[in-house]
């Protein structure tokens, strides 16, 4: 007798091949039958009119801390994700060094770099580990809904060996040897590989550059090479100049890190700007340069037209604009008064308009925003409407319309913009060029991070709606392949990413006609009552992990069947130079 049978759906197995009608049988957490299944089962799921696909894999998340207060790792499973990898960008909660404030350093570092409320982390994290092996053992005992694996972060390794000097000094020979040993022990315990990031604008909790910024080229290569000593490992790296298109030195560094380990190195994310097409083309060319040097460099591209919410209350995006900082030094009543002053308002608008580079170019397209969240009922009719349409009706500029609405709502109004402007054909063509590039893996959600402005965990449902159903740029089969099989094979995840006999029964059942992401919304469900943005989905009927239903009829269940993914045990080696063990 089967544990579960999913009947009457269209099986899209993850291979990229066309879907086919059939049933799926599950026993003991594994797929045991595909096609016509006559055997009875303890639970039957009716999938008529739905796609039955392998659960999606998200390789770039920051759920390291959220796991300790949210066993479902929301909102990822609501969007069909069944396996996530955390510990990216050099940020992990282990190993913990001997200094008295090392725990606090790691907590505040994660909070600052990834925009997670520090109060929530400090209220929820209880360090019951020192070593990386102890951290994984704690995680493995925690019940959680989906599968989770962890990279080993450079910042934690460097801090554990060098103490506070990790943030300022190059490592001596003995310190580098100690880092290599510590990293090797962490990977041997099940860490999935080495992650690092030397972006100089990323700062720790004290406002200093993160520890990898003090690392030499030799240190980066030596630590990456440790991955080659262990099976089933990968390298993840965010280089400093990715916002500028990569320097020659960084292209060579990434290639040499990969070649030293004989493992792929992934980075994110190619920057699409139709006015500067050479930017993403130069970035993607780093993959070709790596091949020539014996490595494999894989760009991960955020595939969805991401939604970002900003407001004039917290000011987390608007505050850094040149000439805007003073506004957010005012309390709310004074800020509303300043925004109501035509002279000061004009000063803000002109300051943003005068910029020729940087953040202002992205956020100052005021008319492209939509009103998303309001708490004043009188503003509710505006929800979902574009600012340029509202401005036209009112006979004012888009900036004036946006500010008027914010002031009317006492600044507690969320405005959403899309990463790529609606109707911008040049942007779409440039984006499609990257989406279709065979060197690119469609990933990099950053789920669990930047909670004050986005919820990119929704990439599978948002892309199935836009890229497959609305634009027809991909088939459903292509996107399932790109979101399940490709990332699973890149990281060598055993028996995941495809529906096949013997594979883990990680399954998503969705309606291709209605699947989509819901609008962003603010919740106060973090520890200490801190806020975050999140969103659910539509059209995702069922999600199973190891055959247990974690989402039923679009809602989370109480099932927590997720496992810890350890390198070697749960992964196979994927060599940079092509073969797979």
Secondary structure, 3 states (H helix, E strand, C coil): CEEEEEEEEEEECCCCCCCEEEEEEEECCEEEEEECCCCCEEEEEECCCCEEEECEEECCECCCCHHHCCCCCCCHHHHCEEEEEECCCCCCCCCCCCCCCHHHHHHHHHHHHHCCCHHHHHHHCCCCCCCHHHHHHHHHHCCECCEEEECEEHHHHHHHHHHHHHHCCCCCHHHHHHHHHHHHHHHHCCCCEEEEECCCCCECCCCCECHHHHCCHHHHHHHHHHHHHCCCCEEEEECHHHHHCCCHHHHHHHHHHHHHHCECEEEECCCCCHHHHHHHHHHHHHHHHHHHCCCCEEEEECCCCCEEEECCCCCCCCCCCCCCHHHHCCCHHHHHHHHHCHHHHHHHHHHHHCCCCCHHHHHCCHHHCEEEEECCHHHHHHCCCEHHHHHHHHCCCHHHHHHHHHHHCCCCEEEEEECCCCCCHHHHHHHHHHHHCCCEEECCCCECCCCCCCCHHHHHHHHHHHHHHHCCCCCHHHHHHHHHHHHHHHCCECCCCCCCCCCECCEEEECCCCCEECCCEEECCCHHHCCEEECCEECEEEEEECCEEEEECCEECCCCECCEECCCCCECCEECCCCEC
